[in-house]
Amino acid sequence: MSMTDLEKRHIEELTAVKNNVERIEQHYRAMKLDNEAMKDSLSDIKKAFVGNELIGNKGLIATVAEIKRDVEELKDKELQRQQSESNIKWIGGTIITILFALMVWIIQHLPK
């Protein structure tokens, strides 16, 4: 029983199709593994930005918002400090001027 050329060609075609299916399945498995790794990476990135229960839901976004609040608070305190310094300078200058004027008046009204 000898194989005809047609049977040989059919076997070659079936072998080629089987090889292609195996290659496609291998590619699919590799893509599935890549997708799982990508999913894990995205989950880690999300945890970094948003946070999770282990770190008190305090991710990068919450930390940046907290830093912004702190900076605004520091700016407000700096403005208050500058205003206080300005007030102290005016009050000090006024007191020194009054004392100087009082000393001049006392010196002018001393008995000669």
A tleap script that builds the chain and sets N, CA, C and O, in Angstrom:
source leaprc.protein.ff14SB
mol = sequence {
  NMET SER MET THR ASP LEU GLU LYS ARG HIE
  ILE GLU GLU LEU THR ALA VAL LYS ASN ASN
  VAL GLU ARG ILE GLU GLN HIE TYR ARG ALA
  MET LYS LEU ASP ASN GLU ALA MET LYS ASP
  SER LEU SER ASP ILE LYS LYS ALA PHE VAL
  GLY ASN GLU LEU ILE GLY ASN LYS GLY LEU
  ILE ALA THR VAL ALA GLU ILE LYS ARG ASP
  VAL GLU GLU LEU LYS ASP LYS GLU LEU GLN
  ARG GLN GLN SER GLU SER ASN ILE LYS TRP
  ILE GLY GLY THR ILE ILE THR ILE LEU PHE
  ALA LEU MET VAL TRP ILE ILE GLN HIE LEU
  PRO CLYS
}
set mol.1.N position { 0.838 -1.162 0.000 }
set mol.1.CA position { 0.000 0.000 0.000 }
set mol.1.C position { 0.887 1.229 0.000 }
set mol.1.O position { 1.591 1.513 0.969 }
set mol.2.N position { 0.840 1.912 -1.046 }
set mol.2.CA position { 1.682 3.073 -1.228 }
set mol.2.C position { 0.835 4.329 -1.162 }
set mol.2.O position { -0.320 4.361 -1.586 }
set mol.3.N position { 1.459 5.361 -0.612 }
set mol.3.CA position { 0.741 6.623 -0.520 }
set mol.3.C position { 0.819 7.336 -1.851 }
set mol.3.O position { 1.850 7.358 -2.522 }
set mol.4.N position { -0.260 7.890 -2.188 }
set mol.4.CA position { -0.278 8.655 -3.422 }
set mol.4.C position { 0.223 10.056 -3.125 }
set mol.4.O position { 0.343 10.479 -1.975 }
set mol.5.N position { 0.500 10.733 -4.177 }
set mol.5.CA position { 0.958 12.121 -4.032 }
set mol.5.C position { -0.099 12.988 -3.343 }
set mol.5.O position { 0.228 13.889 -2.571 }
set mol.6.N position { -1.340 12.707 -3.627 }
set mol.6.CA position { -2.426 13.481 -3.027 }
set mol.6.C position { -2.462 13.254 -1.512 }
set mol.6.O position { -2.632 14.203 -0.746 }
set mol.7.N position { -2.306 12.027 -1.090 }
set mol.7.CA position { -2.305 11.731 0.347 }
set mol.7.C position { -1.110 12.382 1.030 }
set mol.7.O position { -1.241 12.908 2.135 }
set mol.8.N position { 0.055 12.351 0.383 }
set mol.8.CA position { 1.248 12.989 0.938 }
set mol.8.C position { 1.030 14.493 1.092 }
set mol.8.O position { 1.403 15.096 2.098 }
set mol.9.N position { 0.413 15.079 0.062 }
set mol.9.CA position { 0.155 16.515 0.123 }
set mol.9.C position { -0.837 16.847 1.234 }
set mol.9.O position { -0.673 17.860 1.914 }
set mol.10.N position { -1.850 16.027 1.432 }
set mol.10.CA position { -2.830 16.245 2.494 }
set mol.10.C position { -2.154 16.129 3.860 }
set mol.10.O position { -2.443 16.917 4.761 }
set mol.11.N position { -1.261 15.156 4.021 }
set mol.11.CA position { -0.547 14.990 5.287 }
set mol.11.C position { 0.345 16.197 5.549 }
set mol.11.O position { 0.417 16.666 6.685 }
set mol.12.N position { 1.015 16.704 4.543 }
set mol.12.CA position { 1.870 17.884 4.691 }
set mol.12.C position { 1.039 19.116 5.074 }
set mol.12.O position { 1.433 19.901 5.936 }
set mol.13.N position { -0.116 19.270 4.417 }
set mol.13.CA position { -0.991 20.393 4.727 }
set mol.13.C position { -1.529 20.297 6.145 }
set mol.13.O position { -1.584 21.296 6.862 }
set mol.14.N position { -1.932 19.077 6.557 }
set mol.14.CA position { -2.429 18.887 7.919 }
set mol.14.C position { -1.327 19.159 8.943 }
set mol.14.O position { -1.585 19.734 10.000 }
set mol.15.N position { -0.106 18.747 8.627 }
set mol.15.CA position { 1.022 19.006 9.512 }
set mol.15.C position { 1.273 20.510 9.614 }
set mol.15.O position { 1.519 21.027 10.704 }
set mol.16.N position { 1.214 21.205 8.495 }
set mol.16.CA position { 1.423 22.653 8.497 }
set mol.16.C position { 0.329 23.349 9.312 }
set mol.16.O position { 0.612 24.264 10.086 }
set mol.17.N position { -0.926 22.908 9.131 }
set mol.17.CA position { -2.034 23.498 9.882 }
set mol.17.C position { -1.852 23.227 11.378 }
set mol.17.O position { -2.047 24.116 12.206 }
set mol.18.N position { -1.476 21.987 11.713 }
set mol.18.CA position { -1.253 21.642 13.119 }
set mol.18.C position { -0.137 22.500 13.714 }
set mol.18.O position { -0.262 22.966 14.846 }
set mol.19.N position { 0.947 22.715 12.973 }
set mol.19.CA position { 2.047 23.560 13.449 }
set mol.19.C position { 1.580 25.002 13.649 }
set mol.19.O position { 1.954 25.663 14.618 }
set mol.20.N position { 0.754 25.473 12.713 }
set mol.20.CA position { 0.225 26.836 12.849 }
set mol.20.C position { -0.674 26.955 14.075 }
set mol.20.O position { -0.598 27.948 14.799 }
set mol.21.N position { -1.517 25.966 14.318 }
set mol.21.CA position { -2.402 25.989 15.479 }
set mol.21.C position { -1.572 25.968 16.760 }
set mol.21.O position { -1.869 26.705 17.701 }
set mol.22.N position { -0.536 25.131 16.804 }
set mol.22.CA position { 0.332 25.079 17.985 }
set mol.22.C position { 1.039 26.421 18.206 }
set mol.22.O position { 1.160 26.884 19.340 }
set mol.23.N position { 1.499 27.034 17.126 }
set mol.23.CA position { 2.155 28.335 17.235 }
set mol.23.C position { 1.181 29.387 17.743 }
set mol.23.O position { 1.537 30.211 18.586 }
set mol.24.N position { -0.041 29.364 17.236 }
set mol.24.CA position { -1.063 30.330 17.678 }
set mol.24.C position { -1.406 30.100 19.146 }
set mol.24.O position { -1.543 31.059 19.906 }
set mol.25.N position { -1.544 28.839 19.553 }
set mol.25.CA position { -1.831 28.540 20.954 }
set mol.25.C position { -0.694 29.005 21.859 }
set mol.25.O position { -0.941 29.551 22.934 }
set mol.26.N position { 0.543 28.792 21.433 }
set mol.26.CA position { 1.695 29.242 22.216 }
set mol.26.C position { 1.696 30.770 22.326 }
set mol.26.O position { 1.968 31.325 23.391 }
set mol.27.N position { 1.389 31.437 21.217 }
set mol.27.CA position { 1.319 32.904 21.237 }
set mol.27.C position { 0.211 33.368 22.186 }
set mol.27.O position { 0.392 34.325 22.939 }
set mol.28.N position { -0.927 32.688 22.146 }
set mol.28.CA position { -2.045 33.029 23.029 }
set mol.28.C position { -1.641 32.859 24.492 }
set mol.28.O position { -1.948 33.726 25.310 }
set mol.29.N position { -0.965 31.772 24.841 }
set mol.29.CA position { -0.520 31.551 26.224 }
set mol.29.C position { 0.453 32.652 26.648 }
set mol.29.O position { 0.379 33.151 27.771 }
set mol.30.N position { 1.364 33.028 25.746 }
set mol.30.CA position { 2.315 34.096 26.063 }
set mol.30.C position { 1.575 35.416 26.279 }
set mol.30.O position { 1.898 36.168 27.199 }
set mol.31.N position { 0.578 35.699 25.428 }
set mol.31.CA position { -0.210 36.935 25.590 }
set mol.31.C position { -0.971 36.912 26.905 }
set mol.31.O position { -1.078 37.933 27.585 }
set mol.32.N position { -1.500 35.746 27.262 }
set mol.32.CA position { -2.251 35.630 28.509 }
set mol.32.C position { -1.328 35.911 29.692 }
set mol.32.O position { -1.723 36.617 30.620 }
set mol.33.N position { -0.103 35.373 29.678 }
set mol.33.CA position { 0.855 35.650 30.747 }
set mol.33.C position { 1.223 37.132 30.776 }
set mol.33.O position { 1.318 37.729 31.849 }
set mol.34.N position { 1.430 37.727 29.599 }
set mol.34.CA position { 1.742 39.160 29.528 }
set mol.34.C position { 0.594 39.994 30.076 }
set mol.34.O position { 0.814 40.979 30.781 }
set mol.35.N position { -0.636 39.595 29.747 }
set mol.35.CA position { -1.799 40.328 30.257 }
set mol.35.C position { -1.902 40.229 31.770 }
set mol.35.O position { -2.252 41.207 32.431 }
set mol.36.N position { -1.604 39.067 32.324 }
set mol.36.CA position { -1.619 38.917 33.783 }
set mol.36.C position { -0.564 39.809 34.422 }
set mol.36.O position { -0.825 40.466 35.430 }
set mol.37.N position { 0.635 39.831 33.829 }
set mol.37.CA position { 1.695 40.692 34.360 }
set mol.37.C position { 1.295 42.159 34.249 }
set mol.37.O position { 1.551 42.941 35.164 }
set mol.38.N position { 0.672 42.536 33.139 }
set mol.38.CA position { 0.215 43.916 32.936 }
set mol.38.C position { -0.861 44.264 33.957 }
set mol.38.O position { -0.872 45.369 34.499 }
set mol.39.N position { -1.756 43.333 34.219 }
set mol.39.CA position { -2.819 43.549 35.204 }
set mol.39.C position { -2.211 43.783 36.584 }
set mol.39.O position { -2.633 44.687 37.305 }
set mol.40.N position { -1.219 42.966 36.953 }
set mol.40.CA position { -0.569 43.145 38.244 }
set mol.40.C position { 0.152 44.485 38.312 }
set mol.40.O position { 0.099 45.171 39.333 }
set mol.41.N position { 0.823 44.859 37.228 }
set mol.41.CA position { 1.534 46.146 37.206 }
set mol.41.C position { 0.558 47.312 37.344 }
set mol.41.O position { 0.810 48.255 38.094 }
set mol.42.N position { -0.552 47.243 36.620 }
set mol.42.CA position { -1.556 48.309 36.715 }
set mol.42.C position { -2.154 48.382 38.114 }
set mol.42.O position { -2.424 49.469 38.625 }
set mol.43.N position { -2.356 47.235 38.724 }
set mol.43.CA position { -2.872 47.213 40.095 }
set mol.43.C position { -1.872 47.871 41.041 }
set mol.43.O position { -2.261 48.633 41.927 }
set mol.44.N position { -0.592 47.579 40.856 }
set mol.44.CA position { 0.436 48.204 41.705 }
set mol.44.C position { 0.487 49.711 41.491 }
set mol.44.O position { 0.640 50.473 42.446 }
set mol.45.N position { 0.360 50.137 40.248 }
set mol.45.CA position { 0.370 51.571 39.946 }
set mol.45.C position { -0.847 52.246 40.586 }
set mol.45.O position { -0.739 53.331 41.157 }
set mol.46.N position { -1.988 51.597 40.483 }
set mol.46.CA position { -3.202 52.149 41.093 }
set mol.46.C position { -3.033 52.262 42.599 }
set mol.46.O position { -3.418 53.267 43.196 }
set mol.47.N position { -2.453 51.228 43.223 }
set mol.47.CA position { -2.228 51.273 44.666 }
set mol.47.C position { -1.285 52.415 45.026 }
set mol.47.O position { -1.462 53.067 46.056 }
set mol.48.N position { -0.283 52.660 44.182 }
set mol.48.CA position { 0.658 53.745 44.460 }
set mol.48.C position { -0.037 55.099 44.379 }
set mol.48.O position { 0.219 55.981 45.199 }
set mol.49.N position { -0.911 55.265 43.399 }
set mol.49.CA position { -1.596 56.548 43.239 }
set mol.49.C position { -2.708 56.740 44.255 }
set mol.49.O position { -2.791 57.786 44.898 }
set mol.50.N position { -3.554 55.743 44.403 }
set mol.50.CA position { -4.747 55.880 45.239 }
set mol.50.C position { -4.492 55.397 46.659 }
set mol.50.O position { -5.012 55.973 47.615 }
set mol.51.N position { -3.695 54.343 46.804 }
set mol.51.CA position { -3.439 53.759 48.114 }
set mol.51.C position { -4.271 52.506 48.297 }
set mol.51.O position { -5.083 52.155 47.441 }
set mol.52.N position { -4.064 51.839 49.414 }
set mol.52.CA position { -4.864 50.666 49.752 }
set mol.52.C position { -5.040 50.605 51.256 }
set mol.52.O position { -4.583 51.491 51.978 }
set mol.53.N position { -5.708 49.548 51.731 }
set mol.53.CA position { -6.016 49.452 53.155 }
set mol.53.C position { -4.744 49.339 53.993 }
set mol.53.O position { -4.704 49.825 55.123 }
set mol.54.N position { -3.712 48.705 53.450 }
set mol.54.CA position { -2.489 48.487 54.216 }
set mol.54.C position { -1.782 49.797 54.562 }
set mol.54.O position { -1.147 49.905 55.611 }
set mol.55.N position { -1.892 50.781 53.688 }
set mol.55.CA position { -1.235 52.071 53.938 }
set mol.55.C position { -2.257 53.159 54.252 }
set mol.55.O position { -1.981 54.350 54.103 }
set mol.56.N position { -3.428 52.736 54.683 }
set mol.56.CA position { -4.450 53.692 55.103 }
set mol.56.C position { -5.034 54.498 53.966 }
set mol.56.O position { -5.412 55.654 54.152 }
set mol.57.N position { -5.113 53.895 52.776 }
set mol.57.CA position { -5.644 54.580 51.590 }
set mol.57.C position { -4.977 55.928 51.382 }
set mol.57.O position { -5.617 56.905 50.993 }
set mol.58.N position { -3.699 55.960 51.645 }
set mol.58.CA position { -2.956 57.211 51.511 }
set mol.58.C position { -1.907 57.015 50.421 }
set mol.58.O position { -0.742 56.734 50.703 }
set mol.59.N position { -2.335 57.165 49.192 }
set mol.59.CA position { -1.422 57.018 48.077 }
set mol.59.C position { -0.818 58.350 47.690 }
set mol.59.O position { -0.861 59.323 48.444 }
set mol.60.N position { -0.260 58.367 46.509 }
set mol.60.CA position { 0.427 59.558 46.015 }
set mol.60.C position { -0.525 60.745 45.884 }
set mol.60.O position { -0.158 61.881 46.184 }
set mol.61.N position { -1.732 60.476 45.441 }
set mol.61.CA position { -2.702 61.567 45.263 }
set mol.61.C position { -3.030 62.219 46.605 }
set mol.61.O position { -3.058 63.445 46.718 }
set mol.62.N position { -3.279 61.391 47.621 }
set mol.62.CA position { -3.592 61.947 48.949 }
set mol.62.C position { -2.382 62.668 49.527 }
set mol.62.O position { -2.520 63.700 50.184 }
set mol.63.N position { -1.202 62.120 49.281 }
set mol.63.CA position { 0.017 62.753 49.799 }
set mol.63.C position { 0.235 64.114 49.155 }
set mol.63.O position { 0.594 65.073 49.838 }
set mol.64.N position { 0.024 64.206 47.853 }
set mol.64.CA position { 0.183 65.491 47.154 }
set mol.64.C position { -0.857 66.493 47.659 }
set mol.64.O position { -0.546 67.667 47.856 }
set mol.65.N position { -2.079 66.033 47.864 }
set mol.65.CA position { -3.120 66.933 48.386 }
set mol.65.C position { -2.754 67.427 49.785 }
set mol.65.O position { -2.969 68.593 50.116 }
set mol.66.N position { -2.199 66.531 50.600 }
set mol.66.CA position { -1.776 66.926 51.950 }
set mol.66.C position { -0.633 67.936 51.887 }
set mol.66.O position { -0.607 68.901 52.651 }
set mol.67.N position { 0.298 67.711 50.985 }
set mol.67.CA position { 1.415 68.649 50.820 }
set mol.67.C position { 0.893 70.011 50.365 }
set mol.67.O position { 1.366 71.045 50.836 }
set mol.68.N position { -0.076 70.015 49.454 }
set mol.68.CA position { -0.665 71.283 49.006 }
set mol.68.C position { -1.300 72.026 50.173 }
set mol.68.O position { -1.125 73.237 50.314 }
set mol.69.N position { -2.047 71.292 51.020 }
set mol.69.CA position { -2.667 71.928 52.191 }
set mol.69.C position { -1.596 72.499 53.114 }
set mol.69.O position { -1.731 73.610 53.627 }
set mol.70.N position { -0.528 71.724 53.319 }
set mol.70.CA position { 0.552 72.200 54.181 }
set mol.70.C position { 1.210 73.449 53.619 }
set mol.70.O position { 1.519 74.379 54.365 }
set mol.71.N position { 1.427 73.476 52.309 }
set mol.71.CA position { 2.049 74.637 51.675 }
set mol.71.C position { 1.145 75.859 51.812 }
set mol.71.O position { 1.619 76.955 52.113 }
set mol.72.N position { -0.139 75.674 51.593 }
set mol.72.CA position { -1.080 76.791 51.742 }
set mol.72.C position { -1.081 77.298 53.190 }
set mol.72.O position { -1.113 78.503 53.438 }
set mol.73.N position { -1.047 76.363 54.130 }
set mol.73.CA position { -1.014 76.757 55.539 }
set mol.73.C position { 0.270 77.524 55.847 }
set mol.73.O position { 0.235 78.523 56.566 }
set mol.74.N position { 1.387 77.073 55.316 }
set mol.74.CA position { 2.654 77.774 55.531 }
set mol.74.C position { 2.638 79.163 54.896 }
set mol.74.O position { 3.173 80.116 55.463 }
set mol.75.N position { 2.023 79.275 53.716 }
set mol.75.CA position { 1.909 80.588 53.072 }
set mol.75.C position { 1.092 81.535 53.943 }
set mol.75.O position { 1.463 82.695 54.120 }
set mol.76.N position { -0.029 81.036 54.492 }
set mol.76.CA position { -0.860 81.870 55.358 }
set mol.76.C position { -0.095 82.302 56.597 }
set mol.76.O position { -0.161 83.464 56.999 }
set mol.77.N position { 0.637 81.364 57.207 }
set mol.77.CA position { 1.424 81.708 58.394 }
set mol.77.C position { 2.517 82.717 58.057 }
set mol.77.O position { 2.805 83.610 58.853 }
set mol.78.N position { 3.125 82.578 56.882 }
set mol.78.CA position { 4.171 83.523 56.469 }
set mol.78.C position { 3.580 84.920 56.292 }
set mol.78.O position { 4.196 85.907 56.694 }
set mol.79.N position { 2.391 85.011 55.695 }
set mol.79.CA position { 1.738 86.317 55.543 }
set mol.79.C position { 1.421 86.925 56.910 }
set mol.79.O position { 1.608 88.124 57.117 }
set mol.80.N position { 0.940 86.095 57.842 }
set mol.80.CA position { 0.649 86.591 59.184 }
set mol.80.C position { 1.927 87.064 59.871 }
set mol.80.O position { 1.934 88.097 60.541 }
set mol.81.N position { 3.007 86.303 59.701 }
set mol.81.CA position { 4.281 86.681 60.309 }
set mol.81.C position { 4.777 87.998 59.728 }
set mol.81.O position { 5.245 88.865 60.466 }
set mol.82.N position { 4.678 88.151 58.417 }
set mol.82.CA position { 5.111 89.403 57.783 }
set mol.82.C position { 4.275 90.574 58.277 }
set mol.82.O position { 4.803 91.660 58.517 }
set mol.83.N position { 2.976 90.359 58.428 }
set mol.83.CA position { 2.108 91.425 58.924 }
set mol.83.C position { 2.468 91.781 60.369 }
set mol.83.O position { 2.493 92.953 60.744 }
set mol.84.N position { 2.745 90.752 61.170 }
set mol.84.CA position { 3.134 91.000 62.570 }
set mol.84.C position { 4.444 91.771 62.627 }
set mol.84.O position { 4.581 92.702 63.421 }
set mol.85.N position { 5.411 91.390 61.791 }
set mol.85.CA position { 6.690 92.110 61.759 }
set mol.85.C position { 6.483 93.569 61.367 }
set mol.85.O position { 7.092 94.467 61.948 }
set mol.86.N position { 5.631 93.796 60.395 }
set mol.86.CA position { 5.349 95.162 59.961 }
set mol.86.C position { 4.707 95.957 61.094 }
set mol.86.O position { 5.065 97.109 61.337 }
set mol.87.N position { 3.754 95.331 61.783 }
set mol.87.CA position { 3.097 96.008 62.910 }
set mol.87.C position { 4.099 96.322 64.015 }
set mol.87.O position { 4.076 97.408 64.594 }
set mol.88.N position { 4.976 95.366 64.303 }
set mol.88.CA position { 5.980 95.578 65.350 }
set mol.88.C position { 6.909 96.724 64.959 }
set mol.88.O position { 7.264 97.539 65.811 }
set mol.89.N position { 7.306 96.805 63.704 }
set mol.89.CA position { 8.180 97.897 63.250 }
set mol.89.C position { 7.487 99.247 63.432 }
set mol.89.O position { 8.097 100.202 63.913 }
set mol.90.N position { 6.218 99.321 63.049 }
set mol.90.CA position { 5.492 100.586 63.192 }
set mol.90.C position { 5.321 100.959 64.656 }
set mol.90.O position { 5.534 102.110 65.036 }
set mol.91.N position { 4.942 99.997 65.470 }
set mol.91.CA position { 4.750 100.282 66.899 }
set mol.91.C position { 6.078 100.674 67.537 }
set mol.91.O position { 6.145 101.638 68.300 }
set mol.92.N position { 7.138 99.923 67.222 }
set mol.92.CA position { 8.460 100.240 67.759 }
set mol.92.C position { 8.926 101.612 67.327 }
set mol.92.O position { 9.451 102.382 68.132 }
set mol.93.N position { 8.733 101.918 66.058 }
set mol.93.CA position { 9.121 103.242 65.548 }
set mol.93.C position { 8.342 104.345 66.225 }
set mol.93.O position { 8.889 105.399 66.547 }
set mol.94.N position { 7.062 104.099 66.441 }
set mol.94.CA position { 6.222 105.102 67.102 }
set mol.94.C position { 6.674 105.312 68.543 }
set mol.94.O position { 6.776 106.447 69.008 }
set mol.95.N position { 6.944 104.213 69.248 }
set mol.95.CA position { 7.387 104.329 70.642 }
set mol.95.C position { 8.721 105.067 70.719 }
set mol.95.O position { 8.894 105.939 71.571 }
set mol.96.N position { 9.666 104.728 69.840 }
set mol.96.CA position { 10.969 105.402 69.845 }
set mol.96.C position { 10.807 106.880 69.532 }
set mol.96.O position { 11.467 107.718 70.145 }
set mol.97.N position { 9.949 107.203 68.597 }
set mol.97.CA position { 9.708 108.606 68.245 }
set mol.97.C position { 9.108 109.356 69.435 }
set mol.97.O position { 9.517 110.476 69.740 }
set mol.98.N position { 8.152 108.739 70.092 }
set mol.98.CA position { 7.533 109.385 71.260 }
set mol.98.C position { 8.570 109.589 72.367 }
set mol.98.O position { 8.631 110.657 72.976 }
set mol.99.N position { 9.397 108.545 72.627 }
set mol.99.CA position { 10.433 108.683 73.658 }
set mol.99.C position { 11.432 109.777 73.296 }
set mol.99.O position { 11.837 110.561 74.154 }
set mol.100.N position { 11.829 109.829 72.029 }
set mol.100.CA position { 12.769 110.864 71.595 }
set mol.100.C position { 12.153 112.245 71.766 }
set mol.100.O position { 12.802 113.167 72.260 }
set mol.101.N position { 10.893 112.383 71.354 }
set mol.101.CA position { 10.215 113.682 71.496 }
set mol.101.C position { 10.074 114.045 72.975 }
set mol.101.O position { 10.231 115.210 73.340 }
set mol.102.N position { 9.780 113.060 73.833 }
set mol.102.CA position { 9.647 113.316 75.262 }
set mol.102.C position { 10.989 113.746 75.857 }
set mol.102.O position { 11.028 114.664 76.677 }
set mol.103.N position { 12.086 113.102 75.461 }
set mol.103.CA position { 13.415 113.478 75.949 }
set mol.103.C position { 13.771 114.897 75.503 }
set mol.103.O position { 14.322 115.677 76.280 }
set mol.104.N position { 13.458 115.224 74.259 }
set mol.104.CA position { 13.735 116.587 73.768 }
set mol.104.C position { 12.913 117.585 74.565 }
set mol.104.O position { 13.434 118.635 74.942 }
set mol.105.N position { 11.674 117.299 74.829 }
set mol.105.CA position { 10.815 118.208 75.577 }
set mol.105.C position { 11.351 118.366 76.998 }
set mol.105.O position { 11.410 119.477 77.526 }
set mol.106.N position { 11.752 117.219 77.629 }
set mol.106.CA position { 12.273 117.294 78.989 }
set mol.106.C position { 13.556 118.116 79.012 }
set mol.106.O position { 13.738 118.949 79.901 }
set mol.107.N position { 14.434 117.897 78.062 }
set mol.107.CA position { 15.709 118.658 78.024 }
set mol.107.C position { 15.430 120.137 77.827 }
set mol.107.O position { 16.100 120.971 78.436 }
set mol.108.N position { 14.472 120.483 77.004 }
set mol.108.CA position { 14.170 121.895 76.757 }
set mol.108.C position { 13.532 122.538 77.978 }
set mol.108.O position { 13.660 123.748 78.158 }
set mol.109.N position { 12.866 121.793 78.800 }
set mol.109.CA position { 12.170 122.378 79.938 }
set mol.109.C position { 12.924 122.168 81.260 }
set mol.109.O position { 12.353 122.383 82.330 }
set mol.110.N position { 14.156 121.763 81.204 }
set mol.110.CA position { 14.963 121.660 82.423 }
set mol.110.C position { 15.314 123.066 82.899 }
set mol.110.O position { 15.489 123.979 82.092 }
set mol.111.N position { 15.414 123.227 84.198 }
set mol.111.CA position { 15.798 124.551 84.670 }
set mol.111.C position { 17.253 124.837 84.304 }
set mol.111.O position { 18.109 123.958 84.403 }
set mol.112.N position { 17.523 126.050 83.887 }
set mol.112.CA position { 18.852 126.431 83.458 }
set mol.112.C position { 19.626 127.053 84.559 }
set mol.112.O position { 20.780 127.435 84.363 }
savepdb mol mol.pdb
quit
